C-alpha cells in the first residue's frame, strides 16, 4: 500500500512494481477532484450498506441468503464507473456492490433485503436479485454461471442494433467451470460480441479455494476461444479502471470480447450463513485488510493527492453510515407485499390486461 | 384457399413476422444454410440474410440463454430446438432465467422469446429424443406453452407467439410436419389460450392436443361408422394459458370425458385437466374421467412396439368404448 501511495503522482513509475502508476492512465488522470471523491464515496457507501445489512440480518430482519461484497468494492465501482450510456452490466448473486455502483439508491435495496413492497424488486427477488434496467443493470442472478449467456445476449442485442456499447458480464471464480460459461465464451468469440466476461476472483468458490477447484489460469482459458484476456489486482480502484478501460474500448468500437480476471478478496463468509472457520485462516483476512483494503488504498491515494483530507474522510464515512441507517429505517417502515401481489409480475399479459390478446387461464389452483 | 404442409405453415408464419418486425431473428442449429433439420426454415436465409437467420453451434444453453438476454433489450428471438428433447441441457436458461426474470425483477423486465421445435415420439429414435415436456414447461409460472395440431393452427398460433411479450414454448411434431391443410395466405392470428372444437359430437368428449388430436379424429370416424358413437374433440392448442371454458362446455354437453395425450401419465397435463374437470363440473359427469397416455416407460426404440406405447387410433377407440360401457 505504501509503495502504491508513494507513486501517486501522475506519470511516476511505481518503485515497487517498476510499472507505470495506474493513476497516470488517461482514464484516471482525467478525473476531476470531485469525480475522485465521488468514486471513493461510492465504495464507502457500499461498505456501510453491507455492514448495516449484516446487522439487520443478525437482527433477523432479512431472510434467506446474504452474500456480502465487503472487500471487493474496487471491482464494482472501478468497472461501473467506466460505463457509457450504451454499456450494460449483469452479475451473479453477490450483487449489492454493482447495484450501488450503477447508481441505485440504498432505500429500495435495503427494502428488498427486508422483503418489502418498496424494494427494488417489490420484495420478490431478495438479496440475489437486484435489477435496475433503467440504469442498464440486469441483475442479480442466483445460479452460478447462469447469467453469463444472458450477458452475452445483451451484447448480441447491442451489436444487432448497431449501438456502440459493451456488456460487462460479471462472474465469480467459482463460475468458470460451469458449462454455460464456456458456451457463452464460444458464442462471444465466434460472433465478435461486445461482451467482457469479468471474473471477480475472490479466491474462494464458497469454501473451496481456487487451487482446489480450477485448473490453470482462469482468464487464460480465453485463449482456447481465440479471445483477448488479462488479469490484474483489483484492490486499487485506479488499477481496475486503467485495466478495464482498454478492454471496454475494444468491445465498444470493434466488438471484441474478452475474459478478464480481477483478483480481489472477500472479508466475510460466502454468505452470512458461512461461519468461515474451515477453509481459510483469520490471518489471511487480516493481512489483506491491512495491506490491500480497497477503501484504505484509495483513501491513501486521495489523501496523498490532497483531494481528500481527514475531515472529509470522516464526513463521507459519517454520511454513508447515516444513509445506510436511513435505508434500514425506510425498509423497516415499509409494508410487506401482500398475498394479492403473488401473482403479479409473472406474465406481462396479466400485468397489462387492457393489452391482453390471449384467452384462457394463466394461473391454476 | 392454399393448402400447405404443417412445416410450410410454420415457415410462412416466420417469414411474415420477420418481414413485419425487424427485431425478430431466428436462431438455431442448422436453421440457415442447412435449411433446418426438418426443412421448416428452408429458404429463409436466402430471403432474410444471415443477420436474421442465424446458424448456432450445438450449444443450447448458450444460444437460448443468449436469446433470453437479447430479448431483455428488445430483440424478439425465435429459437429453434432441433428436438425439444434437447431443452434439458438448457433447462436453467429456460426455466430459471426466462420463466423467472420478470418476477424476480418485480415486473421491470419482460422476455419476448419463442422457443420452438418438435416434441414427440413415434419416430423410433429412442428415449433421449422422444420427450414431450409440455407438462414440465407448464409447471413453471411465467412461461406459456402451445402445441398446435394442424397447419392452420400452427401458423396462427406461431404468429401470436412471436408477438407475445411473454416467453412462449412452441411444441411441434415431426410426424405432423408433412401433414397438409388449408392455410390462408393472409395475416391471421389465433390467440393463445383458445381451444378449438375439432369435431362436434354428443356421446363423449375427447380433450387432447398435438398429434393425438389427429389420431382422435381418425378414431372418432371409426367410432361413428362402426359403433354409432358420436365423439366431440376439443383441441386445447394451448396448455398455458388454458381454455377451460371450452372444455367445460363440452363436458356439460356429453357428460363423459377421455383425455388423450402423448405424455407419460404421472403428473401429466391430463392429471391437471382431470382435476379441474371434476372440481368444476362434478355433477355433469356420468362416468369417471378416463385418460389415455403414453405407456409409462422411457420411449422404446423397437418400431412396432413404440406405436403401441404411444396413443394411436386403435387404443383411443378402445378407450372410448370402455368409458361408454
Interface residues (C-beta under 8 A of the other chain):
Chain A: X88 X90 X119 X120 X121 X122 X123 X124 X125 X129 X131 X132 X133 X138 X139 X140 X141 X142 X143 X146 X147 X148 X149 X150 X151 X152 X153 X154 X155 X156 X157 X158 X160 X161 X179 X180 X183 X184 X186 X187 X190 X343 X344 X345 X346 X347 X348 X349 X351 X352 X357 X358 X359 X360 X361 X362 X363 X364 X365
Chain B: X25 X51 X56 X57 X59 X61 X62 X63 X64 X65 X66 X67 X68 X69 X70 X71 X72 X73 X74 X75 X92 X93 X96 X97 X101 X102 X103 X104 X105 X106 X107 X108 X109 X110 X112 X141 X142 X144 X160 X163 X164 X165 X166 X189 X191 X192 X193 X194 X195 X238 X240 X241 X242 X243 X244 X245 X272 X276 X279
